[in-house]
Amino acid sequence: MSGLIGRWQTWQRPVLGVLWSALVLWGVVAVHAAGQSLLAMVLLAVGGLAVWTYQSSRSGALRYLLPGIATALIFVIFPMLYTFGLSFTNYSARNLLDRDRAQAQLREESLQVAGSQRAFSLHAAGSGWRVRLAPVADGAAPATTLLSAAVPLLADAPLVLAMVPATEADLAALAPAAPLREHVDRLPALRALQLQIQPQQQPQQQAQQQAQQQPPTLLRLGSLREFAETQPLYDSTPEGGLRDRVTGTVYLPDESEGFFTSASGEQLQPGFRVNVGLRHYLRIFSDERFREPFASVFVWTVVFSALTVVGATALGLLLAVLLNWDALECRPAYRLVLFLPYAVPGFISILVFKGLFNQNLGEINLILNGLFGIKPAWFSDPLLAKTMLLIVNIWLGFPYMMVLCSGLIKSIPADLYEASAVAGAGPWVNFSRITMPLILKPLTPLLISAFAFNFNNFVLISLLTGGAPDQLDTALPAGTTDILVSYTWRIAFQDSGQQFGLAAAISTVIFLIVAAITLVQMRTTRINDDARP
């Protein structure tokens, strides 16, 4: 028994290494086959690093650090690189596919052959359904009633169903036609269905000759009541383009714009992804129609973040100083009540304030109307909307600053205040000469962090105003209360054509700005650490 355990311990590491390597390779191949080459490379790098780390005796502390490193690579570095890569493409709602897939999708577009429409009905037959094609009296199609065999019509897989002339006995035994709602319920299966109709019967010799020249007719679903013969709308050209079979127009691939374009400039949808270089970045900083709303959104983002930090810090510091006043009674109760806004989930508080600021039914306007006879339009006036955002954000942020400042004030030696009292100094002198200088240095990095957080405070903008009221005469939709992150969201996912490439470029710019703020914070923290005795 001990021998078996010893051999297993000897072979345990190589066996587990082989199994892990096989699993990693399978995952990499599967991800690459799905079209995500960059993610496949990241998984290959992380998997290979894991194999080496846990198989090598020289990896050392990396064995404990690897899970964190792998998580950062997959969930932080990879999204950053993916977003950065998208910023150099025209990726949008109109350019989702690569060129081959876009061309294949256009090749699948079809049009109905005039006069080939045949009314149909569904008839229950045991556990399946029989399709009946009504006769056509104008001679454009066979004038006989055609009937299919019974099929389930449950899946959306392609199915070719032969249609044969129905006899009087078949029609007599046929169940009543199903109502139209049955067509709707089985719409995916009907769309995948092709009805095969043989050429009209003729004398045997002529039929054999015709069968060699004329293939069976295939009908596809044209509407909820009809099947019709279809033909491809576009043919491929030797140049790699498409030709419209109706008009004869040729559409060639435009590698600069990502569309199949005609000589007159007409573009086919969908387009395809192409590399556009620095076009999006140049548009951000050089296009006047885009630069003006972007500049106003950027300025408001900075002002919003700065005023929020200043307001929340000032209010939190004031309350912290008051709560540290020894003569104040019931301080624990006050501290508990003032901390409640921070304990309540932020999105609930935002939705509550959205109701409070309602122009017609909100309690705030009811009070202002009763006292002063006014009902401010908080959500339609740009200045009032910005003021409302600041009020709500300061309300959500001051409890954290209050608790933080209270802890910093508690760390100040009491001897300093006693000496100040002996010298006859008042509260303002104590605050300006002792409290503020001693808490400012350790507070500065946290203020920078709060500024960076509010720079990307998407939840507040999205839930309270949604960026409204909108700016007028802008190339892309932009709100007067939008900050950069909500502005990017609107470009990527809302009412501006889902321009993912442009949104990725703006996200990259935001990342660089936040990274610069973080570097300033790190440098400030280092300076404070070096200044300590």
PyMOL commands that set and color helices and strands:
alter all, ss='L'
color gray80, all
select helices_A, chain A and resi 2-33+37-55+62-86+99-107+168-173+180-185+187-191+204-213+279-286+288-323+331-343+346-356+363-372+382-410+414-422+427-455+458-464+484-493+500-531
alter helices_A, ss='H'
color red, helices_A
select strands_A, chain A and resi 110-112+118-125+128-133+146-147+159-165+193-197+217-221+226-232+234-236+242-244+250-254+259-261
alter strands_A, ss='S'
color yellow, strands_A
deselect
rebuild
show_as cartoon
